Amino acid sequence: MQTLELEDNAATQLKQVAKRAHLSTSELLTKMLTEYMQPEKESVLMSDIIKDLPEISAFKGDPVEIQRKMRNEWG
């Protein structure tokens, strides 16, 4: 076991958070460090996936104008 020096404000906040989580301060710090050290999970949000897609030149410009041009090709 080691002793950790904290500023009074940080120690008070740590105790409050631990109490709300029903953990000891040691358990809370261990849990926080474990979560901190794990690699970040990749986002599964559709908006993030779309941002990573390559740009397709066929879809640049005004979507309505693209539709008009395509419809005009048919008739």
N, C-alpha and C positions, 0 to 999 in steps of 0.2 A: 504494500500500500504506500502511496505517496501523498504528500501534502501539496495542495495547490493554493497559491495566493491569488485572491481576486480583489478587485476594488469593492468597497462596501455595497455600492449600488448594484454591481453585477452579481454579487453573492446574494443579495436580497431578492433580486429578480429570479435567480436560479432556484432559490428555495420556494418562491411563490409558484413557479411553473411546475416544479417537482410535486408540490403539494396538490395542485390541480390535476396532475397526471397520476396521482396516487403512487408515486415512485420516490425512492430516496434520491438525493442529489447525485450520488454516485451512479445509480441506475440510469438516471436521466442523461447524465453526461455520456455514459457508455452508449446509450441508444442514439443520442444525437451524433456522436462520432461515427458510429456504424453507418448511419444513414448518410452522413456527409462523405464518407469514404467510398460509398458505392458509386459506380459509374452512372452518369445521367441516363435515364431511359429516353429512347427516341420518342418524339411526339407522334401520336397517332391521330391528331386532329386533321381533318380533311383540308383545312385552310393551310396548314403547314406542309402537307404533302404536295398541294398544288403549287406552293411557292418554290418547291424544289424541282418541279418539272421543267424541262427545257422549253425555250420559246419556240413556237412554230410560226414561221413567217406567214403562212396562209391565214392565220388568225389575227394578224396585226391590223390595226385600224378600227373603224367604227363597225360594230357587229351588224347594225341595221343596213349599212351600205353594202357590206359583204353579202347579206341576204338578197338585197335588190339585184346586185350584179349576177348572183347565181340564178335567180329567177328569170332574169332577162336572157340568160343563156338558153333557157328551156323554150322560150317563145319567140 
